[in-house]
Amino acid sequence: MIDKTMSFLIGELNSLLANRFQSNEDLAVLSSLANPDGTLPPAIENKLVLSLINVEREPSATGSRPMRSVGEGLGRISPPLGLNLLVLATASFSSNYAEALKVLSHVMGFFQAKPSFNAQNSAAFPASMEKLSVELVNLSIHEINNVWSILGAKYMPSIAYKVRMIVVQENWIAERVSPLSTPAAEVKG
């Protein structure tokens, strides 16, 4: 689900940026911001880079344990797992700072104008999902420093967003449940 969500967002951003910048090439990429040796990946130069920086459980996504028929009995499956993704949209334009700020401005405007996605408002929305919402995350200077230190890259203009709510639901049987037997009705008369 994480891969489908991130790929969907990249597609939406590429559509936006192609329109705004009259470009035939993809301007948004899904990538880390540094190679393991600390160098910049060449594929991110002059691109908007979308990176996953954290996954958290959605506390409001508690549900019942649904049942599913298994042969002649029933099986209980685990409740769905709701996840939020913390993603970083980074403008990697080392030689053109003004262009980096322009790209980030378009991204902010896009998510401000369209903060939620579903099958009705997005043609390429993944069929296995119900809805996604995107909200800006305020990071303090200290938190920004920590994020970039963990990423192993030098700071570039960026915006953090929380993408709510990815639902993970595997239909594996967690336990078998024996069917309830109904007592036979006794008629006296």
MARSE-552843 format. One record per residue: x, y, z of N, C-alpha, C in turn; residue in one letter. Coordinates in steps of 0.1 Angstrom, whole numbers, plus 2048, in hexadecimal, padded with zeros to 3 digits. Layout:
N
XYZXYZXYZA
...
This chain:
189
8087F480080080080080880D800M
81480C80781C81880882181C7FAI
8268117F282B8147E58208197DCD
8148147DD8098197D48068287D8K
80682B7E48038387E980D8427E4T
81A83F7E68258487E18258497D2M
82383E7CB82383F7BC8178477B7S
80B8467BE80084E7BA80385D7BCF
8098607C780C86E7CA8168747C0L
82086C7BC82A8707B28238727A5I
81986A7A181286C79580A879795G
80487C7A07FC8887A28058947A1E
8118947A781A89F7A78208A1799L
82389679282889778581E89D77BN
81289A77D8078A07758078AF777S
8078B37848078C17888138C8782L
81F8C378482B8CA78082D8CA771L
8298C076A8298C075B8208CB756A
8158CD75C80C8D87588128E575BN
8178E776781C8F476B8298F8764R
8318EF76183E8F275B83F8EE74DF
8348EA7478348E673883F8DC735Q
8408D273D84B8C873C8468BA738S
84D8B372F8498A672C85089B734N
85A89F73C86189674585B896753E
85C88B75A85788B768860893771D
85A89D7788628A67808618A178FL
8598987928588927A085D88479FA
8658807A986A8727AA86886D7B9V
8678617BA86785A7C78758557C9L
87C85A7D488A8577D688E85B7E4S
8998557E989F8597F58A78667F1S
8AC86D7FA8B387A7F88C28787F8L
8C786C7FC8D586A7FC8D785B7FAA
8E28587F38E784A7F28ED8467FFN
8EF8398018F583480E90283A811P
90A83E80691784480891685380BD
90A85980B90886780E907870801G
90A86A7F69098727E98FA8747E5T
8F887E7DD8EA8807D88E88767CCL
8DC8707CC8D88677C08D78707B4P
8DD86D7A98DD87579D8CF877798P
8C686E79A8B886F7958B087A79BA
8B58807A68AC88A7AD8B08987AAI
8BA89A7A28BE8A879E8B48AE795E
8B08BB7998A58C27938988BB793N
8958B579E8888AE7A08828B17ADK
8758AF7AE86E8AF7BA86F8A07BFL
87489E7CB8768917D186C88F7DCV
8658847DB85C8807E58628747ECL
8648757FA86B86B80286286880ES
86285B81185B85781D864858829L
86086083386986183E86485B84BI
85785784C85285085784584A854N
84183F85B83483985B82F838869V
82383C86B81D83B87980F835878E
80C82F8837FF8298847F4834887R
7E98338807DE83D8827D683888EE
7D78408997D083C8A57C183A8A5P
7BB84289C7AC84189B7A7836892S
7B182E88D7AD8238847AC81688BA
7A38158957A180989B794803896T
7947F68947887F088F7867E2895G
77B7DD8917787CF8967807C588ES
77F7B98927867AE88B77C7A7882R
77B7AB8757717A586D77379686BP
76879086776778186576777E856M
76B77385376B76E84576875F845R
76175B83B75D74C83B76A745836S
76C73983D777731839772723839V
77071D82D76A71082C75D710832G
75B70783D74E70684374D70E850E
75871685375871E85F75B72C85CG
75F73386776274186677074386AL
77674E86578375286A78376186DG
78A76487778B77287A798778874R
79778386E7A478A8687A7795871I
7B47998717B87A48797B27B1874S
7AF7BB87D7A97C88797B37CF870P
7AD7D88677B57E085E7BF7E8866P
7CB7EB8607D57F38667D580085FL
7D280B8667D28188607E081F862G
7E68248577F382A8577F3838852L
7FB8408577FE84D85280D84D84DN
80F85484281D85583D82186383FL
82D86584483487284483D873838L
83A87B82E84287C82284888A821V
85488A81B85B89781985B89A80AL
8568A68068578AA7F98638B47F8A
86D8B07F187A8B87F087C8BD7E2T
87F8C97E18838CF7D48928CE7D2A
8978C57CA8A58C37C88AA8CA7BCS
8AC8D77BD8B18DF7B38BD8E77B8F
8C88E07B98D48E67BF8D98F27B8S
8D88F37AB8DD8FF7A48D390A7A1S
8C69087A68BC9127A48B29127AFN
8B69197BA8AE91A7C68A09207C3Y
89F92A7BB8929307B88899267B2A
88E91D7A98869137A38819097ADE
88A9067B78868FD7C287A9027C9A
87A90F7CC8709167D48639167CCL
8649187BF8599197B685290B7B5K
85A9007B48548F37B484D8F07C1V
8538F37CD84D8F17DA8408F97DBL
8409057D683390D7D68289067CFS
82B9017C38218F97BB81C8ED7C3H
8258E67CA8218DA7D18188DE7DDV
81C8E97E48138EE7EF8058F27EAM
8058F97DF7F88FD7D97F08F27D5G
7F68E87D07EF8DC7CB7E88D57D7F
7F08D27E27EA8CB7ED7E18D37F5F
7E28E17F47D98EA7FB7CB8E97F4Q
7CC8E97E67C08E97DE7B98DB7DEA
7C18D07DF7BC8C37DE7C28BB7EAK
7BD8BC7F67C28B58017BE8A7803P
7B48A37FB7B08957FC7AE88F7EES
7B18827EE7B087A7E17A786E7E3F
7A086B7D979885F7D879585B7CAN
78D8517C878B84C7BA7828567B2A
77A85F7B97718687B27798747ADQ
7838787B478A8857B07988827AAN
79C8767A97A98727A37A886679BS
7AA86778E7A885C7857B2850788A
7BE85378C7C884978E7C884479CA
7BE8477A47BE8437B27BE8347B3F
7C782E7BC7C781F7BD7BA8197C1P
7B580F7BA7A88097BD7A88037CBA
7B37FF7D07B37F87DD7B38027E9S
7B280E7E67B18187F17A48207F1M
7A18257FC79482C7FE79683B7FCE
7A08418047A284F8047B085280AK
7B685D8057C286280B7C087180DL
7C68768187C688481A7D488881DS
7D88948197E589981A7E58A6822V
7ED8A782D7ED8B38357FB8B8838E
7FD8C483880A8CA83A80E8C7849L
81B8C484B8208C185982A8CD85DV
8278D38688308DD86D83C8D7874N
8488D986F8548D487685C8DF87BL
8608DE8888698E988D8778E8887S
87F8F288988D8F28848948E6889I
8928E38968998D789C8948CA895H
8878C98928828BD88C8878BC87DE
8888C787688D8C786989C8C3869I
8A48C88728B28C48748B38B5876N
8AA8AF87E8AB8A18818A7899875N
89D89D86E8998968618A4895857V
8AA8A18558B58A184B8C189A84FW
8C489A85C8CF8928618CD88385FS
8C187F8628BD8718618BE86D852I
8BA8768498BA87383B8C8872835L
8D187883C8DF8788378E288182CG
8DA88C82A8DB89581F8DC8A3824A
8E18AC81C8E18BA81F8D38C081DK
8D08CA8258C28D08248C08D5816Y
8B38D38118AE8D98058A08DE808M
89B8E780188D8EC8038838E0803P
87B8DF80D8728D480F8668D7817S
85C8CE8168508CF81D84C8C1822I
8488C082E8438B38338348B2833A
82F8A782F8218A482E81E897835Y
81289783C80D88B841802886837K
8038798337FA87382A7F2869832V
7E586C8347DC86483C7D385D832R
7CE8538337D084883C7D083C832M
7DB8358337DE82982B7D881E833I
7CF81682E7CA80B8357D07FE830V
7D67F68397DC7EA8357D27DF83BV
7CE7D68327C57CC8367C87BF82EQ
7CE7B68347D07A982E7C57A0833E
7C079782B7B578F82F7B9781834N
7C478183A7C97758407C177184CW
7BE76484E7B776085A7C0760866I
7BC7688707C476887C7C075D886A
7B375A8857AF74F88E7A2749888E
79F73C88B793736887789738892R
77C73A88E77273B897767731895V
76472989F75A71F89D74C72589BS
74471F89273772589072E72289CP
72572B89F71C72A8AA7117208A6L
70E7178AE70370E8AB6F67148B1S
6EC7138A96DF7188AE6D770C8B4T
6D170E8C06C97048C66BD7008BDP
6BA6F48BD6AE6F08B56A26F48BDA
6986F98B568C6FE8BB6836F28BFA
67E6F38CB6756E88D06676ED8D0E
65E6E68CA6506EA8CA6486E08D2V
6416E58DC6396DD8E462A6E18E1K
6226D78E16156DB8DE60B6D28E1G
